[in-house]
Amino acid sequence: MSVAETELLVCIKCRQGPENPLGDDRRPGRRLYDRLTEAGAPEGVRLRAVECLQNCDYGCTIALRGGTRWIYVYGNVDEVEAVETLLDGAARYAATADGLIPWRERPDHFKRNCVARIPPANFPDPLEED
């Protein structure tokens, strides 16, 4: 992964309860990944499938990461309705140097469904003096 590249990670094992109302054998996470693949990722964003993001009780889960940016994990993603929101959010994330999308510019889903914000591998210790 290049420093500037953004990855949109999609858990393909995610499920939303035991029922499958859409009547196909794919789990909701896999259906979300397939829909994102069909829609096409924004420039500078690489779509990747992952086995599990350990957020199983909260529907489909995705993560955004890249270079020296903060990593964000979002849950409660609807595999049918969220495709455009995720692609918009990924493009906004990719356009930042640090991964911090200004609050007012974040898609609504990103404002309300953040599971975790993880610092990049190298980050300044806020308790160390300059």
N, C-alpha and C positions, 0 to 999 in steps of 0.2 A: 504494500500500500504506500503510495507516495504521500508526502507530507500534506499536500493540499487535498488529497482524495477523501471523500466522505463515504462511509458505508452505512447503508440502511439495512440493519439486521432484522430478519423476520423469523420468529419462532414458528416452525412448521408443525410442531407437536401440540400447539395450543388447541384447547377445546373450550366450548362454552356450555358446560353441563353435559349430561349423558345423551341428550336427544340431538338428532341431526335433522333439523327442519327442512333443509334444502334437498335432502334425499340423495346425496352422492356420498361415496365412501371416503372422500378426503376430509381431514380435520379442518376446522375453520382457519387455523393458522396456515395450512397449506393452500386453502382457497384464497386467502389474502395474498400470499406470496405469488400465486399464479395470476391474480388480477393485477398486482403491481407489475409483474413481468410483462403482461399484455399491454398495460398502459405505457410502459417505458419510463425508466428513471430519468430525472433531470440531468443536465450536463454536470459532470464532476461528481456524480453520485453512483456508487456501485451497489446494486441490490444483492444481498447474500442471505441464503437460508441458514438457520442454525437449528440444532436439535432441541434445545430447551433453554429458556431464560428464567426458569424457576418462579414464574408468577402465575401458576396454574389456576388459581381460584379467581382470577380477574380477567378472563377472556383472552383474546389475542394480545400478544405483547411484541413490541418492536424496540430496537435501540438505534441510536444515532451515534457514530463515533468517527473520528478522523484526525490524523496528525496530532497536533498539540492542543486540540479542543477538549472541553469538558464532554463527557459521555452522558447521554440522556437515555433513560429507559421509560417507555410509556406503555400503560396497560389499558384494558377495557376498550380495545380497538375493534370496531365492527368490521368484519371482513367484506361486507358488501358496500357500506356507506362511506368508509374512511379512506378509500384509495386516493382521491384528489387531495384530501387534507394531508395525508402522509407525504405525498409527492411535493406539495407546497411547503410543508414544514421542512422536508429534507433539503429543498432548494434554499430556503432561508438559512438553515443551519450551515450548509456548504458555503454560503456567502459570508459567513463570519470567520474571523481569525481565531476566536476562542470558543465558539460553540454557543455563546450566550446571545440568543435572539431577544431583542428588547421586548418586554412584557406585552406592550400594546400591538406589536407586530406578530406575535405568536398566534398560530391557529387556536381556536377555542379549545379543541381537544387537548392540545399541548398544555394549556393553562390549568386544566382540571384533572389530568390523568397521568401526571408525572409520578412514576414509581421511585425513581432514584436519579440523582445527579452525581456523577462520579468524576473526581478530578483527573486530569491527564497524568501520565506517568511522572512527569517532572513538573512540579508546581511549587511555588514559594510557600514556605511554612508561615502562616499568619502570626505565629507567636515568636518568630525569630526577629530580632532587631536588624534594621538595615545597616 
